[in-house]
Amino acid sequence: MDLIFAIFYILIALSAGIFLSLVLHSYLPFLLSLIFTLFYGYSFFRKTFRRISAVRKALPESWRRLLTERAYFYLKLPPEEKRKFENNLKIFLTDFPVRGRRGFQPSREARILAAAGVVTLLQGHPEWEPPTPDGILIYSGERFDDDYNPGRGNITGMAPYRGPMILSEKRILEDFVIPPPPFNVVYHETAHFFDWEDGRAEGFPLNRMPPGLEEEWMEVFEDELERVSKGESILRDYAGTGPGELFAVATEVFFTTPFSMKKHHPRLYHLLRIFYNLDPAAIFSGKPQKRV
């Protein structure tokens, strides 16, 4: 699909350049369109060939072992879906920086698991690009504060509107264990990045939402916020901060303890199943998924 759009844009640019050159009796519009076409084509196909090269490389066995031992979602995927996950992981680590802050060298495990967390949320949508164009920045230790000072404050992850996802190394490693806890900082912050794509983090990731889901989404989220405020929800209290945090916390539970969400919050589970085009409860139980 991306290739079709790329060819379409190139043809439009060249056609516009030729048309304007004929109308204006000048070669300049055509030359400008040709320069644009060459630059755009180089950028697009360079990325495409880079990704093809990444996918063709064998996944290091140490990576596969790490995923099997610590990434429960990956562990429960059927073989064909595992291969898709591995390819997406290789592409992510090729195209998006996962680095430490100011010279800090995060462990190989933290880098791979952080990337795997983002890739998990993309598994149901082969057409989706990661929502983190600036990659992931990993801090040493467990926490940092609002001024990004490591070792201070109580923040373990952050999703700024502009910039990379920010994560503490210790929290990444703590969250990726088997069996998984009902929270995961990478899932949480990735959900925020989806939410930010329309410029507003309001628990309404409009840019990726399937058509026709908006009204039901708002209704269910209003009900779920009320349940959290009354102490009638399995979601932790932080979800009651607002719709944005509800979406992020619900995403964590959806991917870590889906059986519990499906039992206690069936409508919320249904919405997230449609949004992510995944059924983690079916995956975890070894049953075939029914794609939306």
C-alpha positions as CSV (number, residue, x, y, z in Angstrom):
1,M,0.0,0.0,0.0
2,D,2.9,2.4,0.8
3,L,4.5,1.6,-2.5
4,I,1.2,2.4,-4.4
5,F,0.9,5.8,-2.6
6,A,4.6,6.6,-3.3
7,I,4.2,5.9,-7.0
8,F,0.9,7.9,-7.0
9,Y,2.6,11.0,-5.4
10,I,5.5,10.7,-7.9
11,L,3.2,10.6,-10.9
12,I,1.2,13.6,-9.5
13,A,4.3,15.7,-9.0
14,L,5.7,14.9,-12.4
15,S,2.3,15.5,-14.1
16,A,1.9,18.9,-12.3
17,G,5.4,19.9,-13.3
18,I,4.9,19.0,-17.0
19,F,1.5,20.8,-17.0
20,L,2.9,24.0,-15.4
21,S,5.9,24.0,-17.7
22,L,3.6,23.8,-20.8
23,V,1.3,26.6,-19.5
24,L,4.1,28.9,-18.4
25,H,6.5,28.0,-21.2
26,S,9.2,27.4,-18.7
27,Y,11.3,24.4,-17.8
28,L,11.5,25.6,-14.1
29,P,8.3,23.9,-12.8
30,F,9.3,20.6,-14.4
31,L,12.8,20.8,-13.0
32,L,11.4,21.5,-9.5
33,S,9.0,18.6,-9.8
34,L,11.8,16.4,-11.0
35,I,14.0,17.4,-8.0
36,F,11.2,16.7,-5.6
37,T,10.5,13.3,-7.3
38,L,14.1,12.2,-7.1
39,F,14.4,13.3,-3.4
40,Y,11.1,11.7,-2.4
41,G,11.8,8.5,-4.3
42,Y,15.3,8.2,-2.8
43,S,14.0,8.7,0.7
44,F,11.1,6.3,0.3
45,F,12.9,3.5,-1.5
46,R,16.0,3.8,0.8
47,K,13.8,3.1,3.8
48,T,12.0,0.3,2.0
49,F,15.3,-1.5,1.0
50,R,16.7,-0.9,4.5
51,R,13.7,-2.7,6.0
52,I,13.8,-5.5,3.4
53,S,17.5,-6.0,4.4
54,A,16.6,-6.0,8.1
55,V,13.9,-8.6,7.6
56,R,16.2,-10.9,5.6
57,K,18.7,-11.1,8.5
58,A,18.2,-13.9,10.9
59,L,16.9,-12.9,14.3
60,P,19.8,-13.5,16.8
61,E,19.0,-16.6,18.9
62,S,19.8,-14.6,22.0
63,W,17.0,-12.2,21.1
64,R,14.5,-15.1,20.5
65,R,15.5,-16.6,23.9
66,L,15.0,-13.3,25.7
67,L,11.6,-12.9,24.1
68,T,10.6,-16.4,25.0
69,E,11.7,-16.0,28.6
70,R,10.3,-12.5,29.3
71,A,7.7,-11.4,26.7
72,Y,4.6,-13.4,27.4
73,F,2.6,-12.0,24.5
74,Y,5.3,-13.2,22.1
75,L,5.6,-16.5,23.8
76,K,1.9,-17.3,23.3
77,L,1.8,-16.3,19.6
78,P,1.4,-19.1,17.0
79,P,4.5,-19.7,14.8
80,E,3.4,-17.5,11.8
81,E,2.5,-14.6,14.1
82,K,5.9,-15.0,15.9
83,R,7.7,-14.5,12.6
84,K,5.7,-11.4,12.0
85,F,6.5,-10.1,15.4
86,E,10.2,-10.8,14.9
87,N,10.3,-9.0,11.6
88,N,8.6,-6.0,13.1
89,L,11.1,-6.0,15.9
90,K,14.0,-6.1,13.5
91,I,12.5,-3.2,11.5
92,F,11.9,-1.1,14.6
93,L,15.4,-1.6,15.9
94,T,16.7,-0.7,12.4
95,D,14.6,2.4,11.8
96,F,14.1,3.9,15.3
97,P,16.8,4.7,17.9
98,V,16.6,3.0,21.2
99,R,19.4,4.6,23.2
100,G,20.5,5.8,26.7
101,R,20.5,9.3,28.0
102,R,23.7,11.3,28.0
103,G,26.1,8.5,27.5
104,F,24.3,5.9,29.5
105,Q,24.4,2.5,27.9
106,P,21.2,0.6,28.5
107,S,21.4,-3.2,28.6
108,R,20.7,-5.2,25.5
109,E,17.8,-6.7,27.3
110,A,16.2,-3.4,28.1
111,R,16.6,-2.2,24.5
112,I,15.1,-5.3,22.9
113,L,12.2,-5.5,25.5
114,A,11.4,-1.8,25.1
115,A,11.2,-2.2,21.3
116,A,9.2,-5.4,21.7
117,G,6.6,-3.5,23.9
118,V,6.0,-1.1,21.0
119,V,5.8,-3.9,18.5
120,T,3.3,-5.8,20.6
121,L,0.7,-3.0,20.1
122,L,1.3,-3.0,16.3
123,Q,0.9,-6.8,15.9
124,G,-2.7,-6.6,14.7
125,H,-2.1,-3.9,12.2
126,P,0.6,-4.6,9.6
127,E,-0.1,-1.2,8.0
128,W,0.6,0.8,11.1
129,E,3.8,2.6,11.6
130,P,5.2,3.0,15.1
131,P,3.9,6.1,16.8
132,T,7.4,6.9,18.1
133,P,9.2,8.7,15.3
134,D,12.0,9.8,17.7
135,G,12.5,6.4,19.1
136,I,13.0,5.5,22.8
137,L,15.3,7.2,25.4
138,I,16.2,5.0,28.3
139,Y,17.2,6.4,31.7
140,S,19.4,4.6,34.2
141,G,17.8,3.4,37.4
142,E,14.2,3.2,38.4
143,R,12.7,6.7,38.3
144,F,13.2,10.3,37.2
145,D,11.5,13.6,38.0
146,D,9.6,16.2,35.9
147,D,13.0,17.8,35.0
148,Y,14.3,14.5,33.8
149,N,16.7,14.0,36.6
150,P,17.4,10.3,37.1
151,G,17.1,8.9,40.6
152,R,14.6,11.6,41.7
153,G,10.8,11.9,41.6
154,N,8.4,9.0,40.9
155,I,8.2,8.9,37.1
156,T,9.0,5.6,35.4
157,G,7.8,6.5,31.9
158,M,6.8,9.6,29.9
159,A,5.3,10.3,26.5
160,P,6.0,13.9,25.5
161,Y,4.1,15.4,22.6
162,R,7.4,16.0,20.8
163,G,10.4,13.8,21.4
164,P,11.2,10.2,22.2
165,M,9.4,7.9,24.6
166,I,11.2,8.1,27.9
167,L,11.5,5.0,30.1
168,S,13.5,3.9,33.1
169,E,15.6,0.8,32.5
170,K,14.7,-0.9,35.8
171,R,11.0,-0.5,35.1
172,I,11.3,-2.0,31.6
173,L,13.0,-5.1,33.1
174,E,10.6,-5.4,36.0
175,D,7.5,-5.3,33.7
176,F,8.6,-7.9,31.2
177,V,8.4,-11.1,33.3
178,I,6.4,-14.3,33.1
179,P,3.7,-14.4,34.2
180,P,3.2,-10.7,33.3
181,P,2.0,-8.2,36.0
182,P,-1.1,-6.2,35.2
183,F,0.9,-3.2,34.2
184,N,3.6,-2.4,31.6
185,V,5.3,1.0,31.2
186,V,6.0,0.4,27.5
187,Y,2.4,-0.5,26.7
188,H,1.2,2.5,28.7
189,E,3.4,5.1,27.0
190,T,2.9,3.7,23.5
191,A,-0.9,4.1,24.0
192,H,-0.2,7.8,25.0
193,F,1.8,8.2,21.7
194,F,-1.2,6.9,19.8
195,D,-3.4,9.4,21.6
196,W,-1.0,12.3,20.9
197,E,-1.1,11.8,17.1
198,D,-4.0,14.2,16.6
199,G,-2.3,16.8,18.9
200,R,-4.5,16.1,21.9
201,A,-4.0,13.4,24.6
202,E,-7.7,12.9,25.5
203,G,-8.1,9.1,25.4
204,F,-9.5,9.4,21.9
205,P,-6.8,8.2,19.4
206,L,-8.7,9.5,16.4
207,N,-5.9,9.1,13.8
208,R,-6.0,5.3,14.2
209,M,-9.6,4.7,15.2
210,P,-11.7,2.5,12.9
211,P,-14.7,4.3,11.4
212,G,-17.9,4.2,13.3
213,L,-16.3,3.5,16.7
214,E,-16.3,7.1,18.0
215,E,-19.7,7.2,19.7
216,E,-19.4,3.9,21.4
217,W,-15.9,4.7,22.5
218,M,-16.9,7.9,24.2
219,E,-19.9,6.2,25.9
220,V,-17.8,3.3,27.2
221,F,-15.0,5.6,28.4
222,E,-17.4,7.8,30.3
223,D,-18.9,4.7,32.0
224,E,-15.5,3.3,32.8
225,L,-14.3,6.6,34.4
226,E,-17.3,6.5,36.7
227,R,-16.6,2.9,37.6
228,V,-13.0,3.8,38.6
229,S,-14.2,6.7,40.7
230,K,-16.6,4.4,42.6
231,G,-14.0,1.7,43.1
232,E,-15.8,-0.7,40.9
233,S,-13.1,-1.3,38.4
234,I,-10.2,-3.7,38.1
235,L,-8.2,-0.8,36.6
236,R,-5.9,1.0,39.1
237,D,-7.0,4.3,40.5
238,Y,-4.6,6.2,38.2
239,A,-6.9,5.4,35.3
240,G,-9.5,7.8,36.9
241,T,-7.2,10.8,36.3
242,G,-8.9,11.3,32.9
243,P,-9.7,9.6,29.6
244,G,-6.0,9.7,28.4
245,E,-4.8,7.8,31.4
246,L,-7.8,5.4,31.2
247,F,-6.9,4.5,27.7
248,A,-3.2,3.9,28.6
249,V,-4.0,1.9,31.8
250,A,-6.7,-0.1,29.9
251,T,-4.2,-0.9,27.2
252,E,-1.8,-2.3,29.8
253,V,-4.4,-4.6,31.3
254,F,-5.7,-5.6,27.8
255,F,-2.3,-6.9,26.9
256,T,-1.2,-8.3,30.2
257,T,-4.3,-9.8,31.9
258,P,-6.9,-10.0,29.2
259,F,-9.0,-12.6,30.8
260,S,-9.7,-10.4,33.8
261,M,-10.6,-7.4,31.6
262,K,-12.8,-9.5,29.3
263,K,-14.7,-10.8,32.4
264,H,-15.1,-7.6,34.4
265,H,-15.1,-5.0,31.5
266,P,-16.4,-6.8,28.4
267,R,-17.4,-3.6,26.6
268,L,-14.0,-2.0,27.1
269,Y,-12.3,-5.2,26.1
270,H,-14.5,-5.3,22.9
271,L,-13.5,-1.7,22.0
272,L,-9.8,-2.4,22.5
273,R,-10.1,-5.6,20.5
274,I,-11.4,-3.7,17.6
275,F,-8.9,-0.8,18.0
276,Y,-5.8,-3.1,18.1
277,N,-7.4,-5.8,15.9
278,L,-6.2,-8.4,18.4
279,D,-7.8,-10.7,20.9
280,P,-5.1,-11.4,23.6
281,A,-7.5,-13.6,25.6
282,A,-7.7,-16.0,22.5
283,I,-3.9,-15.7,22.0
284,F,-3.1,-16.5,25.6
285,S,-5.5,-19.5,25.6
286,G,-4.0,-20.8,22.4
287,K,-7.2,-20.4,20.4
288,P,-7.4,-19.0,16.8
289,Q,-8.1,-15.3,16.7
290,K,-11.2,-14.0,15.0
291,R,-10.0,-10.9,13.3
292,V,-12.3,-7.9,13.4
